[in-house]
Amino acid sequence: MSDSAQTSPARSATWSRVVAAVLVVASVVTALVLDVRHPDVLVAMIPSTNMFDLHVDFDTFWQSAVALTHGTDIYDTPAKLHNLNPPLLTVLMAPLAPLDPVTAYRLWVALTTLMVVGSILAVARELRLRAVFWVPALLAVLASSPLHGTLVLGQIYPVLLAVLVAGWIAERRGHPVLASALFGITVAMKPSLAPLLLLAAVQRRWVPFRSGVIAAVVATLVGVLVAGPASALTWVKIAFSEPVPDTVDNASLPGLAVRFGMPSVIGLVAGVLLLVGTLAWIGRHRDRIDPAGAVVWAVVAAGLLLSPIAWHNYLMLLFPGALLLITLGRGAATAVMLAVAVIPVSWNAEGVGQAVGRSLYFVILLGYWGVLLLSASSAGPSSSPAVPVDVEAPVGSAAGRSTDVA
């Protein structure tokens, strides 16, 4: 082998690091410029007591929880926004109903912050990342726009993140049925993540697939039975009648279509094609794809791109996938993925830069999907013991491998 052939991979790696460094610096500079131009940064809004206009998502959920405890319609409340979540979420929020809204919100902020930090630390521990990797990653997550937006609005994404991480860890430790059941519960809370249930099917792991579907159905029925059968019909009507919003932080394909003046159905068709292509590629290469690897997060990303509404704050659900790339020797990609998440959602107030900025968050989500899917067939460390190759442990499984990230 010639010297030039031997040095080519090294040169490629060097250029990748240079490009990554440029993108990281550009992301940080952009975030600083936007924060200076628009000093009302999201994190500074958390102490506010304005529930109706500022902490609007939490107020919607809390009002539904109060309605549930009073035996009234959980979707007919004084909240500013429609509650787009299925009844199960209202049932889970019911313990906060006896509190006044401000106290409940502050408790929710504390709980969801702990969920995010705990999830990132659990992922780092599972991947056996050293502090030199997980400390900067955690700081980047704490500085990210999706986390700040989630806390200000009082959204439920940290709950979804925690359950997704629990399912992913269960898969890595050789419990695919439990993993799929946890994924099914996540889908019951946020149906736009339903494509995740198809992952086991395209990998022909039928027992976990059935487990996920059953868990999703049972969890959904629990919510409907507690909230009342009429709540299910009302939620379906709201879910299918809500228009695709033309807002800067709707990162989905239908949102992109509306943003460019096209019918949302065009974006929906594009999203279906992207999801079908993703699942078809996974099915074709299932023998060398670890079900506990990056593929989980790639499918989540594909589902978000398909969804009519995929706020930029959903990006926090993909942070574990970004950390996983470190174990695959793609730390530069991780750095870029976490850096672009620091850019705040301030483009609606911009003039010249608005045309670019209004599509930035779609590009970020699309980039996450592409990187995670391309990494899905790469081998990475696993903490699970070796297991026989069968229907629940594909040939490509990483079970049995165990390495510390240097």
N, C-alpha and C positions, 0 to 999 in steps of 0.2 A: 504494500500500500504506500502511495506517495505521501511526502510530507504535507503537500497541499490538501490531500484528502483527509489526513489526520487532523489538520488544524481547522478544517471547515466547520465541524460542529462547535469548536471552541469560539470561532469567530461569530457564528450564529448566536450562541449563547450570550456573547458580549454585546452584540447588537440588540438582542432582546432586552437585556438589562438597561441599555442606554435608552431605548424607546420607552421602557417602563418608567425609568427615572424621569424622563421628560413629561410623560403623562401624569405622573404623581405630582410633580411640581406645578404643572398646568392646572391640575384639579385644585390644589391648595391655593394657588394664586387666584383662581376664579372664585373660590369660596370666600377668600378674604375681600376681594373687590366687591362681590355682591353684598357681603355683610357690612362693608363700609357705606355702600350706596343705599342700603336699606337696613338701617340700624335696628329695626324691630326684629331681631333674631328670634327664632322660634323658642329656643330654650329660655329666653327671658320672659316668655308669656306664660310659663307653667304656673307661677304663683298667682296669677289673676283669678278672681272669683267670678268672672263673667262666664257662666255656664251656657247661656242660651246662644251666644254668638261665637265664643272662642273655644270652649271645651265642648263643642257641639255634638260630637259623636258620643262621648260619654253621657251627655245629658239625654240623648236619644235612648241609649241602652238603659240608663237608670230610670227614666220615665216608663219604659216598657216593663221593667222589673217591678216598679211600684204598681202599675196596672195589674200585673200578674198577682201580686199579693192581695190586691183589692177585688180580684175576680172579674176585672173588666177587660176589654179588648186591648191586647198588648201592642197592636198596631194603630190604635186610635188614641194618641196622647197629645199633650200640649207641646211636645218637642218641635224644634224648628225643622228637622229633617225626618224623612221616612226611615223607619228601621228596616234595613234591607237584609237583616240576618234571620235565619230560621229560628223557630221557637226555642230550640235547645240553648241558644246563647242567652236568651232571657231567663231561662231556668237557672243557668249557671250564675247569672248576675243577681239573682233574687236575694242572696244574703246581704247585699249592699242596700237593698230597698229601705230598711228601717232608718238608715242614716240620712242626715241632711245632704243635699247634693254636693256641696263643697267638700264636706268631710269625706264623703264617699269617693269623690274624685281624687282627693289627695291620697287616700288609702290605695286607690287603684294605681296611681302613679308610682307609689312605693312598691306595690306588689309587681307591677309589670316591669319596672326597672330591675328588680331582683330576678324575675324570670329571664330577662334578656342576658344579664350578667351570668346567671347560673347556667343558662344554655350554652353560652360561649365557653365558659370554663369547663362544662361537661364535654363539649366537643374537643377542646384542647387536651383534656385528660385522656379521652378515648383515643386520640391520635398520638398521644405521648409527645406532644410538642414541648420543646424547651421554652423557658421564660423569654429568651431572646426573640422568639416568634410570637408567643401568645400574648405577651404584655403589649407590644405595639398594636397587635390586632384588636385586642380589647379596647385600647384607647381610641382606635379608629372607629370602632363600633359606637363607643360612647359619644364620639364627636360627629356621628353621621346624621345627615338630614332625615332619613327614614325614622330613626329612633326619636329625634326631637319632635318631628311631626306627629308621630304616634302618641307621644306623651302629652303634647299640647291638646290634641283632639280627644285623647282618651280612648284610643282604638284597642281592638282585641288581638292584634297581630302577635304580641308577645306570648299569648296563650297558645296560639297556633304554632309558634316557633318551638315552645317547650314540648308540645306533644309530638311534633315532627322529629325533634332531636331524640326524644325518648324512643320513638319507633325506629329511627335509624340506628341507635345504639343497640336496641334489641336485635335488629337484623345482623349487625356486626358480631354480636355475641351468640349467634346460632339459634335465635328464636324467631323464625320468619312468620309464624302464625301470630304471635304477639305483636310483632312489628306491623303486620298488615291490619290487625285489629286497631292499633293506635292510629294508623293512617286513616282507617275508616271513621274513627271518632273525629279526626280532624276534618274530614270531608263533611261530616254531619254538621259541624260548626260553620264551615265555609265551603259550600258546594262547588265553588269555582275551582277547588283543588281536586275535583273528582277524577281527572286524568291520572292521578297518582295511583288509583285503584287498578288501572289497566296495566301498570308496570308488571305485576306478577303474572297477568294473563299472557302478555306477549313473550314473557320468559318461560311460559308453560309451567308455572308453579301453581297448580290448581288449588291445592289446599290453602296456601296463603291468600290466593285470590278470593276464594269463598269466604275466608275469615274476614277479609277487609270489607266485602260487600255486606255480610251479615252484621258486622259491627256498625257500619254506616246506617243500615236500616234500623237496627235496634235503637241506636242513640237518637236517631231522628224521631222514632215513634215515642220514645220517652219524653222528648220535648213536646211533641204534639199532644200526648195524653195529659201531661201536666198543665199545659197552657190551654188545652181545649181543642177538639178536632177542627173547629172553625178557624183556628189560627193558621193551620196548614194551608187552607184554601186562600186565606187573605194574603199570606206570605207569597204564595205562588203568583197571585194576581199582581202584587207589587213588584215582584222580581221580574216578571215578563213585561210589565208596562213601563218600568223605569227607563228613560232614554239614556243613550250613551253620552256622557258629558264631554263637552269640548273644553277641557281644562288642561293646563300645562302639565299637571302631574298624573294624568291618566295615561299610563305607559303601554296600554294594550294595543293590539292591531286595530280593533274596532274604533278605539279612541283616536288613533292616528288617522284613520280614514275620515272620521268626522272633522278632525282638525284641518284636513286639506279639502273640505267641502264635498266629500264623497259620501254616499250612503253607508251607514255602519255595516250593512250586510256584506259589503266588499271586504272590509276588515275581518268580519266574522269568517267568511270563506277562506281568506288567507290564513287565519288562525287555525281553522280546521285542517287545512293542508299542511301547515307546519306541524301540528300535533300528530297527524296521521303519519307524516314523514318521519318524525322523531320516533314514534312507536314502531314503525316498520323497520327502521334502521336498528333499533334495539333488538327487535325480534330476530333480525337476520344475523346479528352478531351476539346472540344471547350466550353462546358457549364461552365467550371470553369477556363478558361483562359482569362485574361483581355487583350483585343486587344491593350491597351495602356501600357502594362507592359513589362516585359523582353522578351516576345515573339517576338517583333519587331526586337530586336537586335540579338536574336538567329537565326532568319531567314536570316538576313543580313550576319551573320557569316557562315551559311550553304551555302549561295550563293558564298561567297568568297572562301570557301573550294572547291567548284565545279569549279570555274573559272580557265581557263588555266593559267592566270597570276593574282596572288594576292600578290602584294608586301607587305612586313611587314608594310610599311607606311599606308596601309589600316586599320591597327588596330585602328587608331584614330576614325574611324567610330563607334567603339564599346565602346568607353569610356563612353558615356551616360548610356549604359547598366550596366557598372561597378558601376557607381554612384547610379543607381537605387537599386542595391543590398543592399546598406546601409539602405534603408527604409524597407527592408525585414529582417533586423536583421543579415545580412551577411557582416558586415563591414570587417571582416577578409579576406573574398574572394576579396572584393574591393581592399584592401591593396595589396594583392598578384598580382592581375590583373594589377594594375597600376605600381607596382614595377618591374615586369618582362619586362614591356615596356621600362624601362630605359636602359636595356642592349643594347649596340650599335651593329651595324652590322659590326663586325670586324673579323669574323671567317674565311673569305677567306684568310686572311694573316697568319692564325695560322697553326701550324704543327700538333702536336699530338691532339690538341683539335678540329681540323677541322671537323673530322667525327661526333663528337657530335654537334658542333655548327651549322653545315650546316643543321641540321634538327630541331634546337631549335625553330625557328620562326614558323614552322608548328605546333610543339607541343603547342606553346603559343596560336595560333589561334584555334587549336582543343580544348584546355582547355577553352578558352572563350566560344566557342560554347556549350560545355558540361555544364558549370556552368550556362549559360544564359538559356539554354533549361530546365534544371532541376528547374530553378527558375521561369519558365514561368507561372506555375499554382499557384504561391504564391500570396496572396493578398498584396497589397501595397497601400499607400495613393494616393488619387486623388484630384485634385483641382476643378473638374467639379461638377456641381450640379446634384442631382438625376434626372435620366431620366427614362421613361418607358422602360420596357423590350420589345424590338421588334427586327426586323431584323438588325437594326443598333446599338443595345445595347444588347449584349448577356447576358444570365443569369449570367455568371461569371464576368461581368464587374465590375470594381472597382468604377464606378461612384457613387458619393454620399459620399464616405469616405474621410475624411480630418483629418490628424494628423500631428503634427510637429514631426520631428525626434529629440528625446532627446539626 
